[in-house]
Amino acid sequence: MITAVLFDLDGTLLDHEGAAAEAITGSFPDADPAWLVQRWRELSEEAIDRYLAGELTLAAQRRVRIVALAGELGLGDWDEARADAWFLEFLASYEAAWRPFPEVRSALEALAERGLRLGVITNGDTGQQHAKVERMGLAGLLRHVVASSETGIAKPAVGIFRTACTRLGVEPAAAAYVGDRLLTDARAAASAGLTGVWLDRSGDPAPDGLEVARITSLDALPGLLDTAPEPAGGAAGSRRRPSRPGQDV
């Protein structure tokens, strides 16, 4: 019986890509928006991977992104001071654009009305991720936020899922985890002994051999939990190889 439901944050509850796109296009209104959004996403993923691998500091990975983009836009070579100042403005715009997906609140309220314990497991900075939950007005529903920066373990390692279950006071077999990444979220949670649920908003047909439940909107989650099978159980141990966080750190 499921007594707790945990969620990924960026891309699952919060429209991270929409917020990042709004912030970057507002920063460079004369650039082609389609190219700009895609290029910023690529530069961000590359820099954050290097940050998680220990190659760059938090500040350095931010500078790498904007210095590269400025060069490609023909804006010259930016020094650290200019890059840092720009990124502070970008973060303010990004944070102002934080919004939950439309169905999030109603889905969470439906689960809370059942008496289920709710929480978040997220790869990223604890302060920023807590701030997102607060800004979206969901802190009263999501009282437990477990972030990789505080645990030292990041998804897809099983340790962060089990740490979250311990904080909620439930066994992994009594918990479900919902996220928009099939491997990092749903299958990783299943490996930790939780019921993994893949939130796939793409609208594409479901692929074969999923091995986890799939929903296309959080509105479908309460009904899915009514029929959720017993989790298969997962492999013991945890890895400390972090995966990319969803947020624009």
C-alpha positions, 0 to 999 in steps of 0.5 A: 500500500502506497503511503507516501509520494515523492516527486522530482522538481524541475520538469515535473512540478516546475516548468524549468525549461519555460522559465529558462527560455523566458529569462534567456530570450529576455536577456537577448531580445535581438537574437533568434529565440529558437536558436538562443533557447536551444544553444543556452540549453546545450551550454548549460548542460555541458557546464553543469556536467563539468561542475558536477564532475568537479571540474568547475566551481559553481561560479565558474560554470556560470561564467563558462556558459555566458562567456561562450554565448556572448562570443557566439553572439558577437558581443566580444570577450567578457571578463569575470566581472561582466559575466558575474554581473550578467548572471545575477540579472539572468537569475533574477529573471529566471526566478521571476518566471518560476511557475508550476505546471497547470495541474500540479496543485490540484494533483497534490491536493488530491493526494494530500486529501488521501492522507499521503505524505508528500515530498521532493527528491531533487538534484541541485542546490538545497537553497534554490530548490527550497526557494522554488517550492516556496515561490510556487506556493507548494511548501504547505503540501511538500514539507520534505525536500531532499536535495543532492547538495545536502545528501552528497548523493544524486539521482540515479543513485539509490541512496538518495531515494532511501534517504528521502524515505527515511525522512518521511518515515516510510519503507521504500516499498510504501512509496512512489516516486514521480519524475519526467526522466525515465532513467534518472527518475522512474527507473532509478526509483524502482531500483531503490525499491519504490514504485517508479512513475514516469511523467511523460508530457511529450505526447509520444506513444509509450515505448516498449519495455518500460518496466515502470508506470507511465502517465502523461499528466499528474492528473492521472496520478491518483488513479494510477496509485489506486491500481499500482502493483507492488514494486519489484525491489531494487539493487542494494548500495548507492553510487555517488556519480551525480547526474545533471540537475534540472535547475539553472544553478 
